[in-house]
Structures are given as structure tokens and as C-alpha cells.
Amino acid sequence: MKKLAVFVFPLILGTVQVYASPPKNYHLLIAPATLTGNAATLLWDKQYYKDSVAYEIRLNGKVVGSTSKTNYTLGNLLPATSYTVSVSIKQGKSEGSKDLNTLKFKTTTKSKIYSILDYGAKDDTAIKNTRAIQAAIDACTEGGTVYIPKGVFNSGALFLKSNMTLYIEKGGVLKGSVATEDYLPMIMNRFEGWELKTYASLLNAGTLNRNGTYTIKNLRITGGGTISGGGKRLGDAMIKKDGLRSRGRLILLMNCQDVSISNLTLTEPASWTLHYIYSDNITCHDLNIVTNVRNGDGIDPDSSTDSYIFNCTFDTGDDCIAIKSGKNPEGFYVGKPTKNVRITNCDFKRGHGISIGSEMSGGVSDVLVQDCKAGALLHGMQIKGTKDRGGYVRNVTVTDCQLLKITIFSGVNYNNDGDPAPEVPTFENFLFKNIDLTMASLKEPVININGFKEPGHRLRNVTFQNISLPDNAKIVINDAERVKFTDIKSAGGIKPQYAVNNSTAINY
């Protein structure tokens, strides 16, 4: 992925240089905004060695841990201290270990704490703490931490700023009010692909603009606690007053750069849970996202670059992750793609799907979904759009995953209002490799991929490699070219049924 080779980051609580000279095709980095005075989260590219790989992490030459994942969080570090970290492939006793990469970093200085209790907040659900919590945020100096302790703290919309941490202690709950007036005034936002005014969200950062600037930098939201919104009751009230598209989010980032959201339970949004627009270098890790509301998406990267989503669990009432970039002519002419999205080691328990689209008019490219498990998802792993969208989806890799369905749709029966973009979308360059589909239902095609009928816009350049299917699985291919299936197998050795229509150069 393009930005994995960049090793100088503006990090939380200050600017720190990270030095490394990675070998070709391998990168080691500190995930954006995860370096603090006592911790840092590492990411690296997956290595294939023998049957399985275990990674060994050394800090200043001493082994401090191991993992089978491609991420690791270093804890118990000292503030303002230099460290050298390396990741190696852990091999057999006779082989030792194979060094992959090394980098140097320096932790930030100790953070000043601003407890919301000192600003008048109270653990009492009958009290609204909006003013007290906002006062603590406003008072927080650069590099400081606003601290929410154990207890339930009711609040309306809050507005975060650059160079701060919001820390919600384990056992602490930031609880969203259910009163619509607590989310006024309305703000410019983007929903279902269009820029429009909505109620504010429970947590807000940044101001929406298309000019490519970032209004918030170096922000961290973490702690082990819970952020719980006003849920269906709030969402229904917002719909009744101002319509479906007026609802705020649980967390909204707009024109933000270098943000980390981690180690939290996110639940009860009014609509989407975590939405970021026109943003860059966003890390989402170790989140437990639970929703049961209409449009209850988990994470929505929207016209944003360089997303790192890992170790997250999703149990949602809509898409678990939905990658977006605007809708129809507006999204097409704004032309801000979502690119470089890395989704690894996530567990998708319930929801509509791991989705790209359907609002993808600004383009989506360079997406990796790796080492993920998908349970009872309505649509599975899906790429979706309509002929009116314009834009493109290209360079998507899904590998080493357990899924129940793979779909590429060129038409959806919802959110298709408004004028069309000036051209039909392009879907191209997809790789699905090492995928376990053995638990898929046979009521529908297990793999259902479709391009557009318009000349020059058929689905193209798709590879399925090492795919395990249930016996008697059906694969549907419509309006496609250059699609290749290799090493497709089932437990009983029964070949799948292929239905191919208006397609050329289909190899199976």
C-alpha cells in the first residue's frame, strides 16, 4: 500500500520522526496517532513463510512479545524516551529468527490530565454534562488528555480539537442525550453521498470543506470505556423533525489528519457509528461496535486516504464497514477518492456486509481486506454501485478470509435518487485469494459478480485463487471480461455450477 513506505508522521502529542530503511516489499510503521508517552502500535505487511507465520517483537534488542497478526501494541513505555523496535519471523529452534525490519522512535512527553469532574461533570444520568465536558476540552492544552472516569456521563454534542486525547476509563460511559436540541446548531456534513446540513454528532471533530486542508490534527479517542449515543429514540426524533438524512453520527471526523480511535465500545448511534470525510491517516483498532438502528453502519471511510482498521468486532444493523466517496454528479465532480484502506484481523459477526459503495462516485482504490472473519452477513463481501454513480472501484485485494458470500453489484434498489453522473462507473482489478466460503448458504449464488452492460464498462480483471466452496455451489458472472478461477475446490470434490452471461475471457 502506497503510504506504508512513509516513515515521518505528525503524531499525537507532538511531532516525532520515525526512522527506518525497509527492505523491498516490506514495511514497518507506527500506526497514525498511536504513539504516546507510554505506548505505540506497530503495523507491518503480512509475510508468507512455510505454512504459518509467528512474528517476534524486540524492543531495544529484548523480546517483548509475539503475535500471529500483523499488528502489535507496545505498552509500558517511558515518556520522552528513544526506542528501537524490530519485528522478526519466528522460526524453528534450529533456524532462529529472520529479521524483517527495524525502526527507531521517541515517545512523547507526559500528558497533562484534565478530569471532567474538575469542571463540574457528575455521574448522574439525570444531569446533562455537556457544558462541563466541553469546558474540559476547551481548557485542555496541547498534548493534554481529557479524562472521563468510571460512571455514566450524559451529554449532548461535543467538539474536539487538535493535539488532544479524549480518554474514557474502562467502566466509564459517555452517554448521548436523546433530546434533538442538544445537537444544535446543525452543521455541514455528508450523508449518503451528498453534502448537506445535519444535526451535530455526539463527538465532532473538524469542519467540512472540499479544498484539501485539514482543520483538526493529532487527535486520539481511547481508554477502554464506552461511547453510547441516543440510539433509535434520538434517531427517530431527528427523522420526525428534519427527515431521514438529518441525523448525526456517534463520532464524526471532517477534514481531520492523524486520528486514532481505539480500545472502546461504540454503540447506540442515531445512524452511522464512526464516519470520517475528507480525512487522512485514520487508525481504528480494537473497537467493539454494536448497533441496532436504521442505517447503523459501523465505520464509514468517505473520500478519505490512508485508513488502518484492525482488531475490530462488528455487530451492526447495516454495513459493518462501508467505503464511500460521494454520490452521482456531486461526488463525481468533487472527485475526492477513498484510497489506501487496510482492513485486517477483524471479526464481522452480524450486519449487511463489508462494503465498497454504493456511493463511490469520487472513486475507490487500493483496498486490502486480510485475515478477517465474516459471520451472518446479509451480503457478505460486496462491491456495489449503480450506472448513475460514475467514478470507479479498482485495485481491491481480499485475502486469507473466512466469508459467506462474495458479490459485485451494478444495481441497488435504494439511495438512487438524484441526477446521474456524466459517465458509467468502472469496476476493475480485484483479487480474491485464500478464501474459505465452505459455510456459505446454497440458496443463492455463493459468488455473484456483475459489471455494467454499457460498452467499455464491463467488470474486468478479476482473479479468484484458492477458494474453498461448499458442494454444489453456484457462481454467477454477468457483463464481465478477463475473470479467472484457479484452484477452486469443495470438500466433496464437486465442481461449482458456473452461469456466465454477456462475458468474455472467463477462465474456470
N, C-alpha and C positions, 0 to 999 in steps of 0.2 A: 504494500500500500504506500502511496506516494509520501505521506508525511512521516512515516515511520523512520525515515533517514534523517530527520531534523532533530538536532540534539541541543538546541538552545531554546529554552522556554521561559516566558514570563510566568513565574509560578506564584502560588498563593503566598501571601505574607512577604512579598518581595521578589526581586529578580535574581535568579540563580543560574549560573551557567553549568551545563552538564556536558562533560567531555567524553567522547568515545570515538573509536575508529573501527566500525563494524566490518567484519568480512563481508564479501559479496553475498547477497541473498539472505542475510541475517541481520536483524536489528534488535536492539535492546534499548528501551526508553523508560522514563518515569512518566506515567500517565498524567495528562494535563491536570494541573491544580491539585495533585495529591501529595506533593512534597510539603511537609510542615516541620515544626520543630522537633517532632518525635516519631514521624512515620513517612513512608514513601511507598507507592505502589508501582511495581515493575510490570512491564509488558514485553513480550518478545514473539517472534514468528515461530510457528509450530515447526518442529523438526521431525522427520521420519527416519527412524533408526531401528532396524530389526522389526519386531512385532509391536512393541510399545516403547514409550519413552518416559523416563522419570527425569526430572530436572533437579539439580542440586544448586542451592543458592549459598554463596560465600560472601561474607561481609568482612572486609579488611583481612581476607585470607582464611577466615574461620567459617566452617559450615554452620549455617544458622537454620537451615530448613530444606525441605524438598517438596515437590509437587508434581502431579501429572498434568496440571493445567498450564496454560501459557501466561499466567499472571501470578504475582506473589506480593503480599504486603509486608514490608519490613516495619516492625514496631519497636518500641522501647529505645528509640534513638535519642541522642542528646542534642539540644538546640545549638545552633551556630557551630556545628561540628562537621568536618570533612570526612567523607567515607569513600571507600572503593568497593563496588559490588560486582560480582561476576555470576553468570549462570552457566552451568555445565550440563551435558548429558551424563546422567548417572549410568555407568556401565557395570559389567560383572567385576568380581574381585580381581581377576587376572588382567582386566583391561584398564582398571582405574576409571577416570572420568575424562570426558572430552570437552575442553573449554570452548564455549560458544562466543562469549563476548564479555567485555568489562566496561564499566563506566564509573566516573567519579562525580560526586555531588556534595553539596553542603546544605545541611538543614537550616531552616530559618530560625530567627531569634524567638525567644519565648513570647507567647501571645498574652496580651493583657485581656483579662476576663471582665465582661460586663453582664452581670446576672440580672435577669429581668425582674427578680424580686426587689432589687435595689431601686428600681424605677416604678414600683407600686403594683406589679403584677401579683395576682393571687390565685392559688389553686382552689378555685370555686367556680363551678360551671354556671352559676347564676350571675357571675361578673364578667363583663367584657373587658379584655386586657389589651385591646388594640392600641390605645394611646401609650400604655406603659411599655409594651414590647417595641413599638415604633420609636419611643424615646430612647430605649437602649440601643437600637440600631443607629439612630441619628448621632448618639454620643460616641459610638464605637470609633476609635481612631484607627489609622491604617495598620493592618496586621492584627487587629483585635478580634476577639471572639465574643459573640452574644450568646449567653448561656441560658438554656431553658432546662430547669431541674425536673426531678420526678414530680408527677402531678398532672392534672388536666388544666390547660390554659386556653380558655375560649377567646377567639379573636376574629376580627374582620380582616380586610385586605391589608397586607404588609408590604413594604417596599424596601428591598435590599439595595446595597451599594457595592462599589468596588473594594477590593482589598480587605475583605472581612470573611469570617466564618460564622455561620449560624449552627450552634451545637445543641442538639436536643438529646438530653441524657436518656439512657435506657430506663424505661418506666415513665418517661416524660411524653406528654401528648400535646401537640399544638393542634387545637380543635377549631375548625372553621365554624363561624356563625351560620345560622340558617336564614338570616334576615337579608334581603336583597340590598337594603340601604347601606349595609356595611361593606358593600363592594362598589360604591360610587365615589367619585365620578367615573363614568365609562371611559375606556381607553381604546386607542387604536390597537388592533390585534389582527390575527388572521385565522379564519376558521373555514374548513372545507375548501381551502384554496383561494379564498378572497380576503383582501384587506377590508376590515370593517370595524365598527365600534362594538365592544362587548363590555360586560361587567369586568371589573378587575378580578384577578385570581387571588387565592389565599396568599401565596407568595409570588411577588412580582419582581423582576429584575430587568432593567433596560427600557429603552423607548424605541418603538418600531420606526425604522426608516429603511429605504432601499439603496442608500448611497454607499454602502460597503463599510461604513465606520462602525466601531464598537463602543457602546455607551457604558458598558459595565465590563470590568476585567478582574480576574483573580478573585473568584467567589467560591466558597465552599459551604455545602449544607450536609451535615453528618451527625453522628453521635450515638446511634443505636436505638433511638426512640421512634415515635410515630407522628406522622403528619396526616391528620384526618379531616377532610373537608365537610361541607354542609350536605353532601350526598344528594340523593334523589329529592329530598324535600326542598333544598335550595335550588337545584336544577329545575324542578317543576315550577317553582315560584318565578324564576328568571324567564322561563319559557312563557308563562302566563302573562307577564308584564311586557316583555320585549321580544318574544319569538325564540325559536329553537337555536338560532346562531348567536344569540346574545350571551350565552353562558360563559363564565370564566373557567379557568383550569384550577387544578390543585397547585401546580407550580408552573409559572410562565417565564421563559427567558427570551428576551428580544434584543438582538444586536449585542450579544454577550460573547466574550472570548475568555478562554481558560476558566472553566467552571467544573467543579467536581460535586456530584451528589451521590452519597454513599451511606451504607450501613443504616438504613431506615426502612420502616414500613410506611408505604404510601397507600392511602385508602380513602374511600368516600369522596371522590371528586364530584363536581357538578356536571362535568363532561370529561374531556381528556384529562389524564393524570399529570403527565410531565411533557410539556410542549416547548420546543425551542425553535426560534425563527431567526434567519439571517445571522446565525451564530457560528462560532468556530472553536475547535478544541474543547469538546464537551465530554466529560467522563461520567458514566453512570455505572456504578458497581455495587454489588452486594445489597441490592434493593429487593424488598418483598412487596409486590404491587398487587393489590386486591381491589376489584371494583365490581359493582353490580348495577350500574346506571346506564341509561341510554347514551350511546357514543362514549362508552367508558374505556377508551384506549389506554394502554399502559404508557408507552414512550413514543412520541411523535417528533422525529427529526425533520425539520421543514426548511428547505432552502438553506441548509447548514453544511459545513465542511468539517471533516475530521472528528467523527464520533467514535467513542470507545465504550461499548456496552458489554458488561461481563459479570458473571456470577449473580445474575438476577433471576428471580422467580416471578412468574406471571400467572394470575388467576383473574381473568378480566371478562367484562361484559361485552367487549368488542375486540378490535385488533389488539394483540399483545404489543407488537411494535408495528407502526405504520410509517414508512418513509415517504415523505411528501416534498413537493416543490411548486405548489401553486396550481391554479386551475384555468384551463382554456385560454382565452386571449390574454387575460391579465397575467397569469403565471408565465405564459409563453414570452410576452414582451418584457416583463420584469427580468426573466432569464437568469435567475439565480438557482443553479442546480444544488442538489444534495449529493455530495460525493465523499468518498473515503469513509465508509461506515463499517466498523468492525464489531460483530456480534459474536461473542464466544462464551462457552460454558454457561449457557442459560437454560432454565427449565420452564417450558411453556405448558402449564398444567391445564388451563382452560381458556377459551377465547375464540375469536373468529379466525385469527391467523397471524403468521409472521408475514407482513405485507409490504410490498412496494406499490404505492399508489393508493387509491385510484387517482388522486390529484398529483400528477407528476409532470405538469406542463413545462416547468423550468428545467427538466432533465434530472435523471438519477444515474450515477455511475460509480463503479468501483466499490461494490458491497461484498463483504465476506461474512457468511454465516457458518460457524465452525463449532464442532463439539457441543451441539445443542440437542435437547430432548423435547419433543413436542407430543403432548398428550391429546386429549379430546378436543382438537381444534376444528371448528366448523369448515374452514377452507384450507387448513394446513399451511404449507409454504406457498405463497401466492404472489404473482406479479400481475397487476391489473390496471386497466385504463379503458378509455373509450376512444373512438375515432375522432372525437371532438377535442381531445386534450392537447394534441401537439406534443412537442418535446420528445424525449427518448428515455429508455432504460437500457443500459448496456454494462457489460463487464461485471456480472454477478457470479460469485462462486459460493456454492453451498456444499460443504464437505464434512464428512465424519459426523453425521447427524442421524438421529432416530426421528422419523417423521411418519405421519399417517396419510399424507396426500401432497402432491405437487401439482399446482395449477398455474397456468398463464392465461389470463382472460383478456379479450379485446372488446368486451362489452360488460357493463354492470347496469343493474336496474334501479340505481339510486344516485343521488347527487349528480345528476346530469342536466341540470337546468343552466340557462345562460347561453350566450353565443359560442360558436365553436372557434377554436384556434385556426390559423390560416393553413395548417398542414396536418396530416395524419401522423400519429406517433411512430417511432421506430423502436422495436424490441430486438436486441441482438447481443450475442457473445455471452452465453450463460453456460456454466459448468456445474453439474450435479455429480458429485463423486463420493463413493463410500457411504451410501445412504441405506439405512435399514427401514424398509417400508413393509416388513412382514406382518405387522399388526393392523394394516390398513383394511378398511371395510371393502367388500366386493360389490356393494350396492351401487357404487358409482365408479367411474374410471379412477384408478389409483394415480395415474399420470395423465393430465388433461391439458395440452398445450395448444395455444391458438394465436395466430398472427392476425393481421388486418388484410382484408381482401383487396384493398387498393394496390395497384401496381407499384412495386418498389418498397412496399411496407409489410411484406410477409415477415413472420418471425424467422430469424436466421442465425446460423452458427450456434447451435445448442448441442452439448455433449452430455450424455448420461453414461457414467462409468462405474462399474462395480456396485450395482443396485440389487438389493435383495427384496423380492416381492412375495406376496402370498401366492399360492397356487391359483391358477385361473384368473389372474389379474388382467384388467383391460387397460390399454394405453391408447389415448386418442390424440391425433395430430392433425390439425387443420391449418391451412394457409401458412405453410412453413417451407423453409428450404435449408438444406445442409444441417440436418439433425442426425446425430449418430448415437447409437446404443451399443455399448460393448460390455461384456461380462454381466449380462442381466440374468439373474438366477432366482429360483424358488426352492423351498425346502424339498418339494416333491419332484423337482426337475421338470415341471410342466412349464412350457414357454408361455409368455403372456399373449393375449389377443391384441393385435395392432389394428386400429382403424385409422386409415390415412386418407385425407381428403384435400384436394387442391394443393398438393405439396410436391416438392421435387427434392431429389438427392437425400432421401430418407434411408438411412442405413441401419438395419437391425438383423 
